[in-house]
């Protein structure tokens, strides 16, 4: 963690670093370890049809129409089901970081905010994909919009405001988030070396680490970000 004093209030503030987020996540995930492992496993099960459809569509290069249909179904399933489930998982890990009581059904809460979740994911992916045509901007946007799922599920803000808030809340954290992505890749490789169960632990650890980062940034920067966006903190909005 990095330490600093608020110049106005002379209060000690602790800023998260990549290594500190993973360290904190490792200690926090022990309490609800098995339920988190089960949730990650369920995510894989939910997303399995995406991979099977992808393999089915790419298994033949003869029928372009079949290939296109498989791609369309794959993308539709991801946005309609897989991504919505992932938003609920983000909330579950955030509750773990905040040491709140977990309810397994929380993973389905993304479906209660279905239109907002689907639209926010579509817009975020579109921004990142368009950015990747220029390579560096795509990586930049992927890092700066990392908090969108948390803001949608935690604060219940609309799509546009969540994107703006994520952009402001991640200001100064690009290299922290980028470093966490690199660390995540290494952890996944380590999990693969440890075979099946190791990869499950890896994804639990990674999800918990990013939830730690959001929770710290929310505590430090949410109110200031709301002021930048012109939003009253904790105000709930519709899309």
N, C-alpha and C positions, 0 to 999 in steps of 0.2 A: 504494500500500500504506500501511496505518496501522501505526505503530510503538508498542510499549509494552513495559514490563518486567514480568516475572512477579514479583509481590510476595514470593513465598516463596523463589525461587531467583535472583532478580535477573538473569534471562536475557532478552535482547532477543528479543521476539516480533514477527513481522510479520503483520498481519491483512489479508486480501485486500479490495480495493475493486472496484467494478464496472469502472472504467476500467482498472485494473491487470490484472484477469482477461482482458479482451479484448486488452490489449497483450501479455501473456505468451502468450496463445493464438495470436496472429498470428505471433509468432516461432517457436513450437513446431511449428505445423502445416506449416511449410515442409519439414521433413525427410521427412515421409511424405505429402506433398501429394497425389500422384496416387492412392495407394491410399485415402486418406480421401475424395477426390472420388468414386472408384468406389463406395465403401461407401455414401455418401450417395445416389448415383444408384440403387444397388440398393435402398435403402430406399424410394425413390420408386416403383421398379418393383414392389416387394412390396406397397406400399400403394395402387397404382393401381386394383386391383379394387374397393377400398373406395369410391373416388370414382366409378367407373363404375357400380357397383351403386346408389350413392346417386342418381346422375343418372337411372338407369333407373327407380328407384322413385318419383322425383319428377316424371318426365316426364308422368305421367297422373294426374289427380285423379278419374278415373272409377271405377277399381277399387281400393277401399280395401284389399281382401284382398291384392292384388298388392303394393300399397305396403307393407303390413305385413310381407309375406314378404321383400321386398327389404331392409327395415330390419333384420329379424332376421338375415338372412344377412350384412349389412354389419357389424353389431355383433359377431356371432360371429367373423367373419373377423378383425376388428381384434384382439379379445382372444386368439384362438387362434394367430394368425400375426403380424400387424403389430406388436403390442406386444412379443411375445417377441423378434422380430428387433431392435426398438429397444433392448432391454436388452443384447443382445450388442454393439450399436453403442456404447452407453455405456461398456462395458468396453474396447472398442478405443480410444476417445478417451482414456480414463483411462490406458491403457498408453502412449499417445502422450505424454501429459503427463509421465509418469514415465520417459520415454525408454527404455522397454523394447522389445524386438524384437517387431514386429507379425507376426502370422500371419493371413492373410486368413480362414482358417476360424474365427477367434475370434468373428466376427459370428454364428456359429451356436451359441455356447455357451449362449445363453438357452434353447435347446431341451434342453440337458442338465439344466437345473434347471427343467423345464417347469412342473410343478405349483406350485412356489414362485413362479415369475415370473408365471404367470397369476393366481394368487390375490392376490399383492401388488398387481398392477395393478388387479384388480377392486376390492379394498378401498380403494386409494388414490383411484381414480376416483369410487367411491361417496361417500367422505368429501368430496371436492372438490365434486361435483355437489350433494350435500345442503347444503354450505356456500354454494353459489352462489344458493340460494333466498333467502339473506340478503345476497347480493352481497359485502360486505366479508369475511365469514368464508371464503367460497369462495376469494377471492384470497389470504387469509392462509394457508389450508391448502395451496393450490397452491404457495406459496413455502416453507412449512415442511416439506413432504413431498418436496421436489425431489430429495433424496439417496436416496430409497428404491431406485431401480434400481441405483445404484452400490453400496449396502450389500448388496443381494441378490447382485449379481455379484461384488463385490470381497471382501466379508467372509463371504459364505455364511450369513448369519444367517436365522432364520425371519422370517415375514411381520410378526408383531406386534412383535418386537424391532427389525426394520428400520425400521418406522414410528416407533416410540418414539425410536430413535437419531437418525433424521433430524430429528425434532421438536426434540430437545435440541441436536444439532449446528448447527442453523440459528438457534439462539437468539441474538439480536442482529444477525442478518444479513437480516432481513426487507427493509429498505430497499435493501440491497445487491442482493438477488435481484430485487426489484421493479424497481430501476434497470436491472439487466441485461436484464430482460424488455422494458423500454422501448427500450433500446439495440438489442436483437435485432430489434424491430419496424422500427426505423430502418435497420438493416443489410439486412433483407429488402427494404425498399422500394428501397434503393440497388441491391441485387442485381437487382431487377426492371427498374430503369432500364438496367442493363447487360445486360439480356436473359438468355437461357438459362444461359450459363456463369457469369454473375455471381451468379445465385441459388444455384448449386451451391457456389460459394466462400463465400457468405453462411452457408449452413447448416453447412458445415465449420467456419467460424470460430465460430459460435454454440455448436455442440456442444463444441468445444475449450475455449471460455471457461468453460462450466459444469463441464467436467471439471477445469479449473484450480481453480475455486472449491471443488469437492468435495475435491480433493487437499490443498488448503491447510487446509480445515476439518477434514479427517481427521487431519492432522498436529497441529493445534492442539487439537482438542476431542474426538477419538474416545475417548480413555481416560476423560476426565471424563464423557462421555456414557454410557459403559458403566457407570460407577459409579452414575450417576443411575438407570439402568435396572435395575441389579443384575445385570450381566452381566460375565463374565470376558473381557477383551479378546482378540480373535482366536479365541474359542471358536466352534466351528461347531455350528449347530443345525439340526434339521429343523423343518418347519412344525408 
